Amino acid sequence: MVDVTDQGLTCASCNTAITQLPFQPRPGQDVYCRDCHRNQQSFRSGGGSGGSRYQGGGAQHMPRPLKDVSHLNIKCAGCGTAITQLPFDPDPSRDIYCRDCFRSNRDR
């Protein structure tokens, strides 16, 4: 482990002070505390019981926080419902679906 206490690093997600890392961080690189790193790994691997070395098989994870996007006036590409919250930053070049339309499209 690398002692980074003197660098004054904080977790990019929860702002917890970071004193040790398993690598030397590059300038401008986001770093995460152990818990936030595990949550990100869980989301990237699809969660569930995939057995990732960080999950321990079937670990519970927290859902991503929702962002208020009501000021963007986004409509669902499937049903036209107004979308006011998303767990990600919307890409204007891609269709955005409400939860119900997304689930019905995913199950096909």
DSSP file (Angstrom, degrees, kcal/mol; ACC not computed):
  #  RESIDUE AA STRUCTURE BP1 BP2  ACC     N-H-->O    O-->H-N    N-H-->O    O-->H-N    TCO  KAPPA ALPHA  PHI   PSI    X-CA   Y-CA   Z-CA
    1    1 A M              0   0    0      0, 0.0     2,-0.5     0, 0.0    23,-0.0   0.000 360.0 360.0 360.0 145.0    0.0    0.0    0.0
    2    2 A V  E     -A   21   0A   0     19,-3.9    19,-2.0    21,-0.2     2,-0.7  -0.861 360.0-131.0-100.3 126.8    1.1    3.5   -0.8
    3    3 A D  E     +A   20   0A   0     -2,-0.5    17,-0.2    17,-0.2     3,-0.2  -0.679  33.8 166.6 -77.8 115.8    0.9    6.1    2.0
    4    4 A V    > > +     0   0    0     15,-2.7     3,-1.6    -2,-0.7     5,-0.7   0.073  35.9 118.0-117.2  21.3   -0.9    9.2    0.4
    5    5 A T  G > 5S+     0   0    0     14,-0.7     3,-1.3     1,-0.3    -1,-0.1   0.885  74.4  54.1 -55.4 -42.3   -1.6   11.0    3.7
    6    6 A D  G 3 5S+     0   0    0      1,-0.2    -1,-0.3    -3,-0.2    -2,-0.1   0.594  98.1  65.5 -72.4  -9.7    0.5   14.0    2.7
    7    7 A Q  G < 5S-     0   0    0     -3,-1.6    -1,-0.2    12,-0.1    -2,-0.2   0.590  97.0-134.8 -88.8 -10.9   -1.4   14.4   -0.6
    8    8 A G  T < 5 +     0   0    0     -3,-1.3     2,-0.2    -4,-0.5    -3,-0.1   0.865  38.7 176.1  62.8  38.3   -4.7   15.3    1.1
    9    9 A L  E   < -B   18   0B   0     -5,-0.7     9,-2.8     9,-0.5     2,-0.3  -0.484  12.0-170.0 -79.0 144.9   -6.7   13.0   -1.1
   10   10 A T  E     -B   17   0B   0      7,-0.3    21,-0.4    -2,-0.2     7,-0.2  -0.952  35.6 -89.9-129.6 154.6  -10.5   12.5   -0.6
   11   11 A C     >  -     0   0    0      5,-2.6     4,-1.7    -2,-0.3    21,-0.3  -0.394  28.8-138.9 -61.8 132.1  -12.9   10.0   -2.2
   12   12 A A  T  4 S+     0   0    0     19,-2.8    -1,-0.2     1,-0.2    20,-0.1   0.648 100.1  39.5 -67.9 -15.0  -14.4   11.4   -5.4
   13   13 A S  T  4 S+     0   0    0     18,-0.2    -1,-0.2     3,-0.1    19,-0.1   0.863 133.4  12.1-101.2 -49.0  -17.7   10.0   -4.4
   14   14 A C  T  4 S-     0   0    0      2,-0.1    -2,-0.2    19,-0.0    18,-0.1   0.429  90.0-123.3-115.5  -0.3  -18.2   10.5   -0.7
   15   15 A N     <  +     0   0    0     -4,-1.7     2,-0.2     1,-0.2    -3,-0.1   0.666  53.5 156.5  65.6  19.9  -15.4   12.9    0.2
   16   16 A T        -     0   0    0      1,-0.1    -5,-2.6    -6,-0.1    -1,-0.2  -0.550  51.4-103.3 -72.3 140.6  -13.9   10.6    2.9
   17   17 A A  E     -B   10   0B   0     -7,-0.2     2,-0.5    -2,-0.2    -7,-0.3  -0.424  33.5-148.9 -65.0 137.1  -10.2   11.2    3.5
   18   18 A I  E     +B    9   0B   0     -9,-2.8    -9,-0.5     1,-0.1   -10,-0.1  -0.946  25.9 166.5-112.6 125.1   -7.9    8.6    1.8
   19   19 A T        +     0   0    0     -2,-0.5   -15,-2.7     1,-0.3   -14,-0.7   0.654  65.7  32.1-109.8 -22.5   -4.6    7.8    3.5
   20   20 A Q  E     +A    3   0A   0    -17,-0.2    -1,-0.3   -16,-0.2   -17,-0.2  -0.997  57.4 178.9-140.0 143.5   -3.6    4.6    1.7
   21   21 A L  E     -A    2   0A   0    -19,-2.0   -19,-3.9    -2,-0.4    12,-0.0  -0.962  36.6-126.3-136.6 155.0   -4.0    3.3   -1.8
   22   22 A P  S    S+     0   0    0      0, 0.0     2,-0.3     0, 0.0   -19,-0.1   0.331  97.1  31.3 -81.7  10.2   -2.8    0.1   -3.6
   23   23 A F  S    S-     0   0    0    -21,-0.2   -21,-0.2     0, 0.0    -2,-0.1  -0.965  91.0 -97.9-155.1 164.8   -1.2    2.4   -6.3
   24   24 A Q        -     0   0    0     -2,-0.3     2,-0.0   -23,-0.0   -21,-0.0  -0.835  46.8-131.0 -89.4 116.0    0.4    5.8   -6.8
   25   25 A P        -     0   0    0      0, 0.0     6,-0.1     0, 0.0     3,-0.1  -0.337  13.0-127.6 -70.4 148.4   -2.4    8.1   -8.1
   26   26 A R    >   -     0   0    0      1,-0.1     3,-2.0     4,-0.1     2,-0.0  -0.620  39.6 -86.3 -87.4 152.7   -1.7   10.3  -11.1
   27   27 A P  T 3  S+     0   0    0      0, 0.0    -1,-0.1     0, 0.0     3,-0.1  -0.357 115.8  14.4 -58.8 135.4   -2.4   14.0  -10.9
   28   28 A G  T 3  S+     0   0    0      1,-0.3     2,-0.4    -3,-0.1    -2,-0.0   0.410  94.2 134.2  80.3  -2.2   -6.1   14.8  -11.7
   29   29 A Q    <   -     0   0    0     -3,-2.0    -1,-0.3     1,-0.1     2,-0.2  -0.656  58.0-122.8 -82.9 131.4   -7.1   11.1  -11.4
   30   30 A D        -     0   0    0     -2,-0.4     2,-0.3    -3,-0.1    -4,-0.1  -0.524  29.6-166.0 -69.3 138.0  -10.2   10.4   -9.3
   31   31 A V        -     0   0    0    -21,-0.4   -19,-2.8    -2,-0.2     2,-0.3  -0.933   1.4-155.3-125.0 152.8   -9.6    8.1   -6.4
   32   32 A Y        -     0   0    0     -2,-0.3   -21,-0.1   -21,-0.3     2,-0.0  -0.933  19.1-113.1-129.8 148.1  -12.3    6.3   -4.3
   33   33 A C     >  -     0   0    0     -2,-0.3     4,-2.6     1,-0.1     5,-0.2  -0.252  45.3 -97.2 -68.6 168.2  -12.4    4.9   -0.8
   34   34 A R  H  > S+     0   0    0      1,-0.2     4,-2.2     2,-0.2     5,-0.1   0.891 122.7  48.7 -57.6 -43.8  -12.7    1.1   -0.5
   35   35 A D  H  > S+     0   0    0      2,-0.2     4,-2.2     1,-0.2    -1,-0.2   0.928 113.4  45.2 -66.2 -45.2  -16.5    1.1   -0.1
   36   36 A C  H  > S+     0   0    0      1,-0.2     4,-2.4     2,-0.2    -1,-0.2   0.878 111.8  53.6 -67.0 -36.4  -17.2    3.4   -3.0
   37   37 A H  H  X S+     0   0    0     -4,-2.6     4,-2.4     2,-0.2    -1,-0.2   0.923 108.7  49.2 -62.6 -43.6  -14.7    1.4   -5.2
   38   38 A R  H  X S+     0   0    0     -4,-2.2     4,-2.2    -5,-0.2    -2,-0.2   0.914 110.2  50.9 -61.9 -42.6  -16.6   -1.8   -4.3
   39   39 A N  H  X S+     0   0    0     -4,-2.2     4,-2.0     1,-0.2    -2,-0.2   0.911 110.8  48.5 -62.3 -41.9  -19.9   -0.2   -5.2
   40   40 A Q  H  X S+     0   0    0     -4,-2.4     4,-2.4     1,-0.2    -2,-0.2   0.907 110.7  50.5 -64.9 -41.3  -18.6    1.0   -8.5
   41   41 A Q  H  X S+     0   0    0     -4,-2.4     4,-2.0     1,-0.2     6,-0.3   0.884 108.4  53.7 -63.1 -38.2  -17.2   -2.5   -9.3
   42   42 A S  H  <>S+     0   0    0     -4,-2.2     5,-2.2     1,-0.2     4,-0.4   0.911 110.6  45.7 -63.2 -43.1  -20.6   -4.0   -8.4
   43   43 A F  H ><5S+     0   0    0     -4,-2.0     3,-0.8     1,-0.2    -2,-0.2   0.902 112.2  51.3 -66.7 -41.2  -22.4   -1.7  -10.9
   44   44 A R  H 3<5S+     0   0    0     -4,-2.4    -1,-0.2     1,-0.2    -2,-0.2   0.854 112.4  45.6 -65.4 -35.0  -19.8   -2.3  -13.6
   45   45 A S  T 3<5S-     0   0    0     -4,-2.0    -1,-0.2    -5,-0.2    -2,-0.2   0.470 120.8-104.9 -90.0  -0.3  -20.1   -6.1  -13.3
   46   46 A G  T < 5 -     0   0    0     -3,-0.8    -3,-0.2    -4,-0.4    -4,-0.1   0.465  47.5-117.7  94.0   1.4  -23.9   -6.1  -13.2
   47   47 A G  S > <S+     0   0    0     -5,-2.2     3,-0.7    -6,-0.3    11,-0.1  -0.210  73.8  91.2  66.4-157.4  -24.2   -6.7   -9.4
   48   48 A G  T 3  S-     0   0    0     11,-0.3    10,-0.9     1,-0.2    11,-0.3  -0.348 103.0 -33.2  70.8-147.5  -25.9   -9.9   -8.2
   49   49 A S  T 3  S+     0   0    0      9,-0.2    -1,-0.2     8,-0.2    -2,-0.0  -0.174  83.3 133.3-106.5  39.8  -24.0  -13.0   -7.5
   50   50 A G    <   -     0   0    0     -3,-0.7    -1,-0.2     1,-0.1    -2,-0.1   0.686  66.0-128.2 -64.5 -19.3  -21.3  -12.7  -10.2
   51   51 A G        +     0   0    0     -3,-0.3    -1,-0.1     1,-0.2    -2,-0.1   0.772  39.7 174.9  79.4  25.5  -18.6  -13.6   -7.7
   52   52 A S    >>> -     0   0    0      1,-0.1     4,-1.7    -5,-0.1     3,-0.6  -0.277  44.9-113.8 -59.2 152.3  -16.3  -10.6   -8.4
   53   53 A R  T 345S+     0   0    0      1,-0.2    -1,-0.1     2,-0.2    -2,-0.0   0.739 118.4  48.8 -63.8 -20.0  -13.3  -10.5   -6.0
   54   54 A Y  T 345S+     0   0    0      1,-0.1    -1,-0.2   -16,-0.1   -12,-0.1   0.720 110.0  50.6 -88.3 -22.8  -14.8   -7.3   -4.5
   55   55 A Q  T <45S-     0   0    0     -3,-0.6    -2,-0.2   -14,-0.1    -1,-0.1   0.795  87.0-140.9 -88.6 -29.1  -18.3   -8.6   -4.1
   56   56 A G  T  <5 -     0   0    0     -4,-1.7    -3,-0.1     2,-0.1    -7,-0.0   0.704  67.6 -62.8  72.0  17.0  -17.7  -11.9   -2.2
   57   57 A G  S   <S+     0   0    0     -5,-0.5    -8,-0.2    -9,-0.1    -9,-0.1   0.865 124.3  13.0  74.3 104.2  -20.5  -13.4   -4.3
   58   58 A G  S    S+     0   0    0    -10,-0.9    -9,-0.2     1,-0.2    -2,-0.1   0.700  81.9 170.0  78.9  21.1  -24.0  -11.9   -4.0
   59   59 A A        -     0   0    0    -11,-0.3   -11,-0.3     1,-0.1     2,-0.2  -0.325  35.0-116.7 -66.6 146.7  -23.0   -8.8   -2.1
   60   60 A Q        -     0   0    0     -5,-0.1     2,-0.3   -13,-0.1    -1,-0.1  -0.586  34.4-171.0 -79.9 145.4  -25.7   -6.1   -1.6
   61   61 A H        -     0   0    0     -2,-0.2   -13,-0.0   -19,-0.1   -22,-0.0  -0.959  23.6-111.1-136.4 157.9  -25.0   -2.8   -3.2
   62   62 A M        -     0   0    0     -2,-0.3     2,-0.0     1,-0.1     0, 0.0  -0.634  36.6-111.1 -86.3 142.7  -26.7    0.6   -3.0
   63   63 A P        -     0   0    0      0, 0.0    -1,-0.1     0, 0.0     3,-0.1  -0.340  42.7 -92.4 -67.6 155.2  -28.5    2.0   -6.1
   64   64 A R        -     0   0    0      1,-0.1    24,-0.1   -21,-0.0     2,-0.1  -0.416  48.2-102.9 -67.0 142.4  -26.9    4.9   -7.9
   65   65 A P        -     0   0    0      0, 0.0     2,-0.3     0, 0.0    -1,-0.1  -0.375  36.3-116.8 -67.3 146.1  -28.2    8.3   -6.6
   66   66 A L        -     0   0    0     -3,-0.1     2,-0.4    21,-0.1    19,-0.0  -0.615  22.0-145.4 -85.5 141.9  -30.8   10.0   -8.9
   67   67 A K  E     -C   86   0C   0     19,-3.5    19,-1.8    -2,-0.3     2,-0.6  -0.869  20.5-116.1-106.4 140.0  -30.0   13.3  -10.5
   68   68 A D  E     +C   85   0C   0     -2,-0.4    17,-0.2    17,-0.2     3,-0.1  -0.650  42.0 161.8 -75.6 116.8  -32.6   16.0  -11.0
   69   69 A V    >   +     0   0    0     15,-2.9     3,-1.9    -2,-0.6     5,-0.5   0.082  35.7 116.3-120.5  19.9  -32.9   16.5  -14.8
   70   70 A S  G >  S+     0   0    0     14,-0.8     3,-1.2     1,-0.3    -1,-0.1   0.810  70.6  62.1 -61.4 -29.4  -36.3   18.2  -14.8
   71   71 A H  G 3  S+     0   0    0      1,-0.2    -1,-0.3    13,-0.2    -2,-0.1   0.638  95.0  62.4 -71.6 -12.6  -34.7   21.4  -16.2
   72   72 A L  G <  S-     0   0    0     -3,-1.9    -1,-0.2    11,-0.1    -2,-0.2   0.559  97.4-137.8 -88.3  -9.2  -33.7   19.5  -19.4
   73   73 A N    <   -     0   0    0     -3,-1.2     2,-0.4    -4,-0.3    -3,-0.1   0.926  33.6-179.0  51.9  52.8  -37.3   18.7  -20.3
   74   74 A I  E     -D   83   0D   0      9,-0.7     9,-3.0    -5,-0.5     2,-0.4  -0.673  11.5-160.3 -85.8 135.1  -36.5   15.1  -21.3
   75   75 A K  E     -D   82   0D   0     -2,-0.4    21,-0.4     7,-0.2     7,-0.2  -0.903  28.8-102.0-113.1 144.4  -39.4   13.0  -22.7
   76   76 A C     >  -     0   0    0      5,-2.6     4,-1.3    -2,-0.4    21,-0.3  -0.431  22.4-141.6 -62.7 132.6  -39.4    9.2  -22.8
   77   77 A A  T  4 S+     0   0    0     19,-2.9    20,-0.2     1,-0.2    -1,-0.2   0.658  98.3  45.7 -71.6 -14.7  -38.6    7.9  -26.3
   78   78 A G  T  4 S+     0   0    0     18,-0.3    -1,-0.2     3,-0.1    19,-0.1   0.900 133.5   3.9 -93.1 -49.6  -41.2    5.1  -25.8
   79   79 A C  T  4 S-     0   0    0      2,-0.1    -2,-0.1     0, 0.0    18,-0.1   0.514  89.9-117.6-120.2  -8.2  -44.3    6.7  -24.2
   80   80 A G     <  +     0   0    0     -4,-1.3    -3,-0.1     1,-0.3     2,-0.1   0.506  57.7 152.8  84.8   3.6  -43.5   10.5  -24.1
   81   81 A T        -     0   0    0     -6,-0.1    -5,-2.6     1,-0.1    -1,-0.3  -0.396  53.2-103.9 -66.0 142.8  -43.7   10.7  -20.3
   82   82 A A  E     -D   75   0D   0     -7,-0.2     2,-0.6    -2,-0.1    -7,-0.2  -0.489  30.8-147.8 -67.4 134.5  -41.6   13.5  -18.8
   83   83 A I  E     +D   74   0D   0     -9,-3.0    -9,-0.7    -2,-0.2   -11,-0.1  -0.934  25.7 166.8-108.1 120.6  -38.4   12.2  -17.2
   84   84 A T        +     0   0    0     -2,-0.6   -15,-2.9     1,-0.2   -14,-0.8   0.620  62.2  38.6-109.1 -17.9  -37.4   14.3  -14.1
   85   85 A Q  E     +C   68   0C   0    -17,-0.2    -1,-0.2   -16,-0.2   -17,-0.2  -0.996  57.1 173.9-138.3 141.8  -34.7   12.0  -12.5
   86   86 A L  E     -C   67   0C   0    -19,-1.8   -19,-3.5    -2,-0.4    -3,-0.0  -0.986  34.2-135.9-141.4 150.5  -32.0    9.8  -13.9
   87   87 A P  S    S+     0   0    0      0, 0.0     2,-0.3     0, 0.0   -21,-0.1   0.256  91.6  36.0 -87.7  14.1  -29.1    7.8  -12.3
   88   88 A F  S    S-     0   0    0    -21,-0.1   -21,-0.2   -24,-0.1    -2,-0.0  -0.952  95.8 -87.9-153.5 167.3  -26.7    9.1  -15.0
   89   89 A D        -     0   0    0     -2,-0.3     2,-0.0     1,-0.1   -20,-0.0  -0.753  53.4-118.7 -82.2 124.1  -25.9   12.1  -17.1
   90   90 A P        -     0   0    0      0, 0.0     6,-0.1     0, 0.0    -1,-0.1  -0.327  14.0-138.8 -68.2 144.2  -28.1   11.9  -20.3
   91   91 A D    >   -     0   0    0      1,-0.1     3,-2.2     4,-0.1     0, 0.0  -0.915   7.7-148.2-100.6 116.6  -26.4   11.7  -23.7
   92   92 A P  T 3  S+     0   0    0      0, 0.0    -1,-0.1     0, 0.0     4,-0.1   0.708  95.2  60.2 -61.3 -18.8  -28.3   13.9  -26.2
   93   93 A S  T 3  S+     0   0    0      2,-0.1     2,-0.3    -3,-0.0    -2,-0.0   0.494 100.0  66.9 -87.2  -2.0  -27.4   11.6  -29.0
   94   94 A R  S <  S-     0   0    0     -3,-2.2     2,-0.1     1,-0.0    -3,-0.1  -0.890  87.6-106.5-121.0 150.1  -29.2    8.6  -27.4
   95   95 A D        -     0   0    0     -2,-0.3     2,-0.4    -5,-0.0    -4,-0.1  -0.440  29.7-148.3 -69.1 144.3  -32.8    7.8  -26.6
   96   96 A I        -     0   0    0    -21,-0.4   -19,-2.9    -2,-0.1     2,-0.3  -0.958  13.0-163.9-116.1 134.6  -33.9    8.0  -23.0
   97   97 A Y        -     0   0    0     -2,-0.4   -21,-0.1   -21,-0.3     2,-0.0  -0.887  20.4-116.4-119.1 148.4  -36.6    5.8  -21.7
   98   98 A C     >  -     0   0    0     -2,-0.3     4,-2.8     1,-0.1     5,-0.2  -0.261  44.4 -95.9 -69.0 169.3  -38.7    5.9  -18.5
   99   99 A R  H  > S+     0   0    0      1,-0.2     4,-2.4     2,-0.2     5,-0.2   0.904 123.6  48.1 -57.4 -45.1  -38.3    3.1  -16.1
  100  100 A D  H  > S+     0   0    0      2,-0.2     4,-2.3     1,-0.2    -1,-0.2   0.931 114.8  43.9 -64.7 -46.4  -41.3    1.1  -17.4
  101  101 A C  H  > S+     0   0    0      2,-0.2     4,-2.4     1,-0.2     5,-0.2   0.887 112.8  53.1 -66.9 -38.1  -40.3    1.4  -21.1
  102  102 A F  H  X S+     0   0    0     -4,-2.8     4,-2.4     1,-0.2    -2,-0.2   0.937 111.1  46.2 -61.3 -46.0  -36.7    0.6  -20.3
  103  103 A R  H  X S+     0   0    0     -4,-2.4     4,-1.8    -5,-0.2    -2,-0.2   0.903 112.6  49.3 -64.5 -41.1  -37.7   -2.6  -18.5
  104  104 A S  H  < S+     0   0    0     -4,-2.3     4,-0.3     1,-0.2    -1,-0.2   0.878 113.8  46.5 -68.5 -35.4  -40.1   -3.7  -21.2
  105  105 A N  H >< S+     0   0    0     -4,-2.4     3,-0.9     1,-0.2    -2,-0.2   0.873 111.1  52.7 -69.9 -37.0  -37.4   -3.1  -23.9
  106  106 A R  H 3< S+     0   0    0     -4,-2.4    -2,-0.2     1,-0.2    -1,-0.2   0.846 104.2  56.3 -67.1 -35.0  -34.8   -4.9  -21.9
  107  107 A D  T 3<        0   0    0     -4,-1.8    -1,-0.2     1,-0.2    -2,-0.2   0.558 360.0 360.0 -77.2  -7.2  -36.9   -8.0  -21.4
  108  108 A R    <         0   0    0     -3,-0.9    -1,-0.2    -4,-0.3    -2,-0.1   0.484 360.0 360.0 -77.1 360.0  -37.4   -8.4  -25.2
